[in-house]
């Protein structure tokens, strides 16, 4: 895993290795964030369906899609399944949030360890100082300070 490279001596890693490790950590962090967002959307959809089905007669016919296959069932058969799925999704989101927090902490520690600065992100805002020369926005740039 990418975290193995973070435990080595700072002098033993080249700037390219530092950059690659940093990029890997950021990609993992973004991947976890995207998965959490996707699951939160699914959780919201489950809530809407559950709230709707609670108001419906239990013997009423409804359809449930599982793995791309549409099944005909009754509300009283589907509702407990949906509630269980909603609880499992909530637990999974909590677990992934913990992993995301650890990954963010690992990324911050890596930035501190190698004294990494991201131009455009870590610099203080200079909007208040009118005398300062305006610089063109070039996007985020990773700067590796030599040791």
Rosetta constraint file for C-alpha pairs under 8 A:
AtomPair CA 2 CA 6 HARMONIC 7.31 0.50
AtomPair CA 2 CA 21 HARMONIC 6.11 0.50
AtomPair CA 2 CA 24 HARMONIC 6.59 0.50
AtomPair CA 2 CA 25 HARMONIC 6.74 0.50
AtomPair CA 3 CA 7 HARMONIC 7.06 0.50
AtomPair CA 3 CA 21 HARMONIC 7.98 0.50
AtomPair CA 3 CA 25 HARMONIC 7.80 0.50
AtomPair CA 3 CA 106 HARMONIC 7.90 0.50
AtomPair CA 4 CA 8 HARMONIC 7.43 0.50
AtomPair CA 5 CA 21 HARMONIC 6.95 0.50
AtomPair CA 6 CA 21 HARMONIC 7.70 0.50
AtomPair CA 6 CA 110 HARMONIC 6.57 0.50
AtomPair CA 8 CA 12 HARMONIC 7.04 0.50
AtomPair CA 8 CA 13 HARMONIC 7.66 0.50
AtomPair CA 9 CA 13 HARMONIC 7.18 0.50
AtomPair CA 10 CA 113 HARMONIC 7.68 0.50
AtomPair CA 10 CA 114 HARMONIC 6.89 0.50
AtomPair CA 11 CA 147 HARMONIC 7.33 0.50
AtomPair CA 13 CA 17 HARMONIC 5.80 0.50
AtomPair CA 13 CA 18 HARMONIC 6.28 0.50
AtomPair CA 14 CA 18 HARMONIC 6.22 0.50
AtomPair CA 15 CA 19 HARMONIC 6.08 0.50
AtomPair CA 15 CA 144 HARMONIC 6.70 0.50
AtomPair CA 16 CA 20 HARMONIC 6.08 0.50
AtomPair CA 17 CA 21 HARMONIC 6.02 0.50
AtomPair CA 18 CA 22 HARMONIC 6.07 0.50
AtomPair CA 18 CA 114 HARMONIC 7.85 0.50
AtomPair CA 19 CA 23 HARMONIC 6.10 0.50
AtomPair CA 19 CA 142 HARMONIC 7.86 0.50
AtomPair CA 19 CA 144 HARMONIC 7.83 0.50
AtomPair CA 20 CA 24 HARMONIC 6.11 0.50
AtomPair CA 21 CA 25 HARMONIC 6.22 0.50
AtomPair CA 22 CA 26 HARMONIC 6.24 0.50
AtomPair CA 22 CA 107 HARMONIC 7.26 0.50
AtomPair CA 22 CA 110 HARMONIC 7.44 0.50
AtomPair CA 22 CA 111 HARMONIC 7.84 0.50
AtomPair CA 23 CA 27 HARMONIC 6.12 0.50
AtomPair CA 24 CA 28 HARMONIC 6.23 0.50
AtomPair CA 25 CA 29 HARMONIC 6.20 0.50
AtomPair CA 25 CA 103 HARMONIC 7.36 0.50
AtomPair CA 25 CA 107 HARMONIC 6.19 0.50
AtomPair CA 26 CA 30 HARMONIC 6.16 0.50
AtomPair CA 26 CA 107 HARMONIC 7.15 0.50
AtomPair CA 27 CA 31 HARMONIC 6.05 0.50
AtomPair CA 28 CA 32 HARMONIC 6.27 0.50
AtomPair CA 28 CA 103 HARMONIC 7.67 0.50
AtomPair CA 29 CA 33 HARMONIC 6.28 0.50
AtomPair CA 29 CA 100 HARMONIC 6.21 0.50
AtomPair CA 29 CA 103 HARMONIC 6.02 0.50
AtomPair CA 29 CA 104 HARMONIC 6.59 0.50
AtomPair CA 30 CA 34 HARMONIC 6.09 0.50
AtomPair CA 31 CA 35 HARMONIC 6.22 0.50
AtomPair CA 32 CA 36 HARMONIC 6.20 0.50
AtomPair CA 32 CA 96 HARMONIC 6.87 0.50
AtomPair CA 32 CA 97 HARMONIC 7.98 0.50
AtomPair CA 32 CA 99 HARMONIC 7.83 0.50
AtomPair CA 32 CA 100 HARMONIC 5.98 0.50
AtomPair CA 33 CA 37 HARMONIC 6.27 0.50
AtomPair CA 33 CA 100 HARMONIC 6.90 0.50
AtomPair CA 34 CA 38 HARMONIC 6.20 0.50
AtomPair CA 35 CA 39 HARMONIC 6.19 0.50
AtomPair CA 36 CA 40 HARMONIC 6.08 0.50
AtomPair CA 36 CA 93 HARMONIC 5.96 0.50
AtomPair CA 36 CA 96 HARMONIC 6.75 0.50
AtomPair CA 36 CA 97 HARMONIC 7.20 0.50
AtomPair CA 37 CA 41 HARMONIC 6.29 0.50
AtomPair CA 38 CA 42 HARMONIC 6.42 0.50
AtomPair CA 39 CA 43 HARMONIC 6.05 0.50
AtomPair CA 39 CA 89 HARMONIC 6.76 0.50
AtomPair CA 39 CA 93 HARMONIC 6.77 0.50
AtomPair CA 40 CA 44 HARMONIC 6.17 0.50
AtomPair CA 40 CA 93 HARMONIC 7.40 0.50
AtomPair CA 41 CA 45 HARMONIC 6.31 0.50
AtomPair CA 42 CA 46 HARMONIC 6.20 0.50
AtomPair CA 43 CA 47 HARMONIC 6.26 0.50
AtomPair CA 43 CA 86 HARMONIC 6.01 0.50
AtomPair CA 43 CA 89 HARMONIC 6.50 0.50
AtomPair CA 43 CA 90 HARMONIC 7.19 0.50
AtomPair CA 44 CA 48 HARMONIC 6.37 0.50
AtomPair CA 45 CA 49 HARMONIC 6.33 0.50
AtomPair CA 46 CA 50 HARMONIC 6.00 0.50
AtomPair CA 46 CA 82 HARMONIC 6.70 0.50
AtomPair CA 46 CA 83 HARMONIC 7.85 0.50
AtomPair CA 46 CA 86 HARMONIC 6.20 0.50
AtomPair CA 47 CA 51 HARMONIC 6.01 0.50
AtomPair CA 47 CA 86 HARMONIC 7.49 0.50
AtomPair CA 48 CA 52 HARMONIC 6.19 0.50
AtomPair CA 49 CA 53 HARMONIC 6.06 0.50
AtomPair CA 50 CA 54 HARMONIC 6.08 0.50
AtomPair CA 50 CA 79 HARMONIC 6.62 0.50
AtomPair CA 50 CA 82 HARMONIC 6.86 0.50
AtomPair CA 50 CA 83 HARMONIC 7.12 0.50
AtomPair CA 51 CA 55 HARMONIC 7.08 0.50
AtomPair CA 52 CA 56 HARMONIC 7.11 0.50
AtomPair CA 53 CA 75 HARMONIC 6.69 0.50
AtomPair CA 53 CA 79 HARMONIC 7.00 0.50
AtomPair CA 54 CA 79 HARMONIC 7.79 0.50
AtomPair CA 56 CA 60 HARMONIC 7.20 0.50
AtomPair CA 56 CA 75 HARMONIC 7.48 0.50
AtomPair CA 57 CA 75 HARMONIC 7.18 0.50
AtomPair CA 58 CA 74 HARMONIC 6.56 0.50
AtomPair CA 58 CA 75 HARMONIC 4.80 0.50
AtomPair CA 58 CA 76 HARMONIC 4.57 0.50
AtomPair CA 59 CA 74 HARMONIC 5.55 0.50
AtomPair CA 59 CA 75 HARMONIC 6.15 0.50
AtomPair CA 59 CA 76 HARMONIC 6.50 0.50
AtomPair CA 60 CA 74 HARMONIC 5.50 0.50
AtomPair CA 60 CA 75 HARMONIC 5.84 0.50
AtomPair CA 61 CA 72 HARMONIC 6.98 0.50
AtomPair CA 61 CA 73 HARMONIC 5.84 0.50
AtomPair CA 61 CA 74 HARMONIC 4.53 0.50
AtomPair CA 61 CA 75 HARMONIC 6.37 0.50
AtomPair CA 62 CA 72 HARMONIC 5.96 0.50
AtomPair CA 62 CA 73 HARMONIC 5.44 0.50
AtomPair CA 62 CA 74 HARMONIC 5.35 0.50
AtomPair CA 62 CA 75 HARMONIC 5.96 0.50
AtomPair CA 63 CA 70 HARMONIC 6.42 0.50
AtomPair CA 63 CA 71 HARMONIC 5.46 0.50
AtomPair CA 63 CA 72 HARMONIC 4.59 0.50
AtomPair CA 63 CA 73 HARMONIC 5.85 0.50
AtomPair CA 63 CA 74 HARMONIC 7.74 0.50
AtomPair CA 64 CA 70 HARMONIC 5.64 0.50
AtomPair CA 64 CA 71 HARMONIC 5.12 0.50
AtomPair CA 64 CA 72 HARMONIC 6.46 0.50
AtomPair CA 64 CA 73 HARMONIC 7.08 0.50
AtomPair CA 64 CA 78 HARMONIC 7.24 0.50
AtomPair CA 65 CA 69 HARMONIC 5.35 0.50
AtomPair CA 65 CA 70 HARMONIC 4.26 0.50
AtomPair CA 65 CA 71 HARMONIC 6.01 0.50
AtomPair CA 66 CA 70 HARMONIC 6.44 0.50
AtomPair CA 66 CA 71 HARMONIC 7.46 0.50
AtomPair CA 73 CA 77 HARMONIC 6.49 0.50
AtomPair CA 73 CA 78 HARMONIC 6.84 0.50
AtomPair CA 74 CA 78 HARMONIC 6.40 0.50
AtomPair CA 75 CA 79 HARMONIC 5.83 0.50
AtomPair CA 76 CA 80 HARMONIC 7.24 0.50
AtomPair CA 77 CA 81 HARMONIC 7.28 0.50
AtomPair CA 78 CA 82 HARMONIC 6.25 0.50
AtomPair CA 79 CA 83 HARMONIC 6.22 0.50
AtomPair CA 80 CA 84 HARMONIC 6.13 0.50
AtomPair CA 81 CA 85 HARMONIC 6.15 0.50
AtomPair CA 82 CA 86 HARMONIC 6.07 0.50
AtomPair CA 83 CA 87 HARMONIC 6.34 0.50
AtomPair CA 84 CA 88 HARMONIC 6.30 0.50
AtomPair CA 85 CA 89 HARMONIC 6.11 0.50
AtomPair CA 86 CA 90 HARMONIC 6.24 0.50
AtomPair CA 87 CA 91 HARMONIC 6.33 0.50
AtomPair CA 88 CA 92 HARMONIC 6.16 0.50
AtomPair CA 89 CA 93 HARMONIC 6.11 0.50
AtomPair CA 90 CA 94 HARMONIC 6.34 0.50
AtomPair CA 91 CA 95 HARMONIC 6.32 0.50
AtomPair CA 92 CA 96 HARMONIC 6.15 0.50
AtomPair CA 93 CA 97 HARMONIC 5.98 0.50
AtomPair CA 94 CA 98 HARMONIC 6.40 0.50
AtomPair CA 95 CA 99 HARMONIC 6.46 0.50
AtomPair CA 96 CA 100 HARMONIC 6.01 0.50
AtomPair CA 97 CA 101 HARMONIC 6.16 0.50
AtomPair CA 98 CA 102 HARMONIC 6.31 0.50
AtomPair CA 99 CA 103 HARMONIC 6.11 0.50
AtomPair CA 100 CA 104 HARMONIC 6.08 0.50
AtomPair CA 101 CA 105 HARMONIC 6.17 0.50
AtomPair CA 102 CA 106 HARMONIC 6.08 0.50
AtomPair CA 103 CA 107 HARMONIC 6.11 0.50
AtomPair CA 104 CA 108 HARMONIC 6.19 0.50
AtomPair CA 105 CA 109 HARMONIC 6.13 0.50
AtomPair CA 106 CA 110 HARMONIC 6.13 0.50
AtomPair CA 107 CA 111 HARMONIC 6.22 0.50
AtomPair CA 108 CA 112 HARMONIC 6.22 0.50
AtomPair CA 109 CA 113 HARMONIC 5.95 0.50
AtomPair CA 110 CA 114 HARMONIC 6.21 0.50
AtomPair CA 111 CA 115 HARMONIC 5.61 0.50
AtomPair CA 111 CA 116 HARMONIC 4.78 0.50
AtomPair CA 111 CA 117 HARMONIC 7.33 0.50
AtomPair CA 112 CA 116 HARMONIC 6.47 0.50
AtomPair CA 114 CA 144 HARMONIC 7.35 0.50
AtomPair CA 114 CA 145 HARMONIC 7.50 0.50
AtomPair CA 115 CA 144 HARMONIC 6.95 0.50
AtomPair CA 115 CA 145 HARMONIC 6.30 0.50
AtomPair CA 116 CA 142 HARMONIC 6.98 0.50
AtomPair CA 116 CA 143 HARMONIC 5.91 0.50
AtomPair CA 116 CA 144 HARMONIC 5.32 0.50
AtomPair CA 116 CA 145 HARMONIC 6.67 0.50
AtomPair CA 117 CA 122 HARMONIC 6.39 0.50
AtomPair CA 117 CA 142 HARMONIC 6.04 0.50
AtomPair CA 117 CA 143 HARMONIC 5.38 0.50
AtomPair CA 117 CA 144 HARMONIC 7.04 0.50
AtomPair CA 118 CA 122 HARMONIC 5.63 0.50
AtomPair CA 118 CA 123 HARMONIC 7.81 0.50
AtomPair CA 118 CA 140 HARMONIC 6.01 0.50
AtomPair CA 118 CA 141 HARMONIC 5.42 0.50
AtomPair CA 118 CA 142 HARMONIC 4.64 0.50
AtomPair CA 118 CA 143 HARMONIC 6.19 0.50
AtomPair CA 119 CA 123 HARMONIC 6.36 0.50
AtomPair CA 119 CA 139 HARMONIC 7.52 0.50
AtomPair CA 119 CA 140 HARMONIC 5.24 0.50
AtomPair CA 119 CA 141 HARMONIC 5.04 0.50
AtomPair CA 119 CA 142 HARMONIC 6.45 0.50
AtomPair CA 119 CA 143 HARMONIC 7.32 0.50
AtomPair CA 120 CA 137 HARMONIC 7.70 0.50
AtomPair CA 120 CA 138 HARMONIC 7.88 0.50
AtomPair CA 120 CA 139 HARMONIC 6.21 0.50
AtomPair CA 120 CA 140 HARMONIC 5.21 0.50
AtomPair CA 120 CA 141 HARMONIC 7.26 0.50
AtomPair CA 121 CA 140 HARMONIC 6.61 0.50
AtomPair CA 126 CA 132 HARMONIC 7.55 0.50
